[in-house]
């Protein structure tokens, strides 16, 4: 049986151990159940570890975003408590049912983190279309049918409004990465979800953007891609939403699949700021979420996707809209300085619909200035 590697955070200098003895010179903890768990900081990963004595050295690999992390590993009978350092390992045995010893290792590693660089000087020149006002009949129907104003009626500011809408969309269906909606507009997707359908990240992004536009916050569907977007066979992209908070005058990332909004020192972040916060300010980073999503779990999953970013030029809501393009292209892609402009998606699909830019000011221009 192959055990999945769990990528988390950690550090090692002080160790406390409740052990029953030693085996081959290493500490031993006991278990009567083959299912175990572990804790990193305040995040509990219950029933995430299977004790398998047949594996020669069963290893829990923990990437270290922070210089120090409190780690505990526990069975139904015993536990160990360590501070885990990058590039260090702690070895011990688990004695299962007083009969079999399982060799176990907790290993800290440096995650591959790199702050991306972009052009911060070039001003915006490409026109982008956003929803204007509240007269869009499609958005009126969406707002009234799903009572969106009720969802945000107790919110005191745009950040709280965005969090409430994101949380509501998050709860409308369960994530299914293989089921694409037949119609790619918010009303059709929500109607299908009411009939029991589950959908991908794409549909979360579409519905979240439309609901935010319906309550007067300009929003756009944001596509994220990994550095190896051209060569990987699957899992090269993710879709979320960015919303412009009027009272903060800034774009902010929302991921309704996870119910997650990145926040640094009380300031909600856009996708690029999120990537840099993970890299440089992980300990100060928090995840705004009415579901209480784990920062570690979300960061471990999302970080590779924070490399290429693109959104459509035409962000109007409705059905059967003839979307505006620029020179035959339908989206703007933000590319790190020095990185390749990708032209393939997952080896065999053309990625030929974007105009490329390295400019942050181009990508994150205020919708009021477009």
Secondary structure, 3 states (H helix, E strand, C coil): CCCCCCCCCCCCCCEEEECCEEECCEEEEEECCCEEEEEECCEEEEEEEECCCCCCCEEEEEECCCCCCEEEEECCCCEEEEECCCCCEEEEEEEECCCEEEEEEEEEECCCCCCCCCECCCCCCCCCECCCCCCCHHHHHHHHHCCHHHHCCCCCCHHHHHHHHHHHHHCCCCECCCCCCCCCCHHHHHHHHHCCCCECHHHHHHHHHHHHHHCCCCEEEEEEECCCCCCCCCCCEEEEEEEEECCCCEEEEEECCCCEEEEECCEECCHHHHHHHHHHCHHHEEEECCCCCCHHHHHHHHHHHECEEEEECECCCCCCCCCCCECCECEEEECCCCCCCCCEECCCEECCCEEEECEHHHHCCCHHHC
